[in-house]
Amino acid sequence: MLGMLINDKELKEIQYLIKREMDEILFDLDDERIDHIVKRAMEERYKILFTLFKRVAPTEECLLYLRTSKSL
């Protein structure tokens, strides 16, 4: 287990960066030109980012990025 001390400004920056990356992935997943294999890798990356996001963001914000099985 690793620990990290960050201040509020750094926490907001981490949240912003993760949200921006997840938004970009969600946008690209809707693009029909992207190959299925690439999309599967993007979905895996999204899962990793979302897991990290859950550790640093409030529950209300996490619910906005929660993907349902229907959206997969």
N, C-alpha and C positions, 0 to 999 in steps of 0.2 A: 504494500500500500504506500502511495506517495501522498504527501501533503503540500499545500502551497498557500502562502499568505499573500493576499492581494487586497488593494484598497478598492473603494467603491467605483472610482473612475476606471480602474483597470477591469473590474467586473463588467461594467457597462460596455467597455470596448470589446471584451471577449464575447459578450452576448450579441453585440452588433455584428461582429465578424462571422459568428456561427450562423446567425439569422440570414445574413447576406448570402452566405454560401448555400444554405438550405433553399433559399428563394431561387437562386440560380439553378440549382438542381431540379427543383419542382418545375420551373419554366422549361428546362431542357427535356424533361420527361414527357412533356406534352408535344414535343416536336416529332412528327412522323418520319422525318428524314434520318433520324438517329437509329442505328442498328440495335436490335434487341439485346445483343450481347453487351453492348456499351451501356444500354439502359439498365441492365441487371447490375453492372458494376456501379453505376450511379446510385441505384437503390441501396446497395450495400454501403456505399459511402454516406448516404443520407441517414441510414440507421445508426452508423457510428457517430455522426454529427449530432443526431437527435439525442442519443444517449448522453453525450457530453453536455448538450444544451440543458437536459433535464437536471444536471448537477448544478448549473449556475443560474438558471432562470426560475422565476416564480411559476407556479402551476398554471395560472391563467394564460401566460404566454406560451407555455408548452402545449396547451390544448389547441392553440391556433395552428401549430405545426404537426399535430398528431395526424398521421395518415391512417385512414381506415382501410380495411381489406378491400373495400369496393374501389378505392382510389388507386390501389396497387394494380 
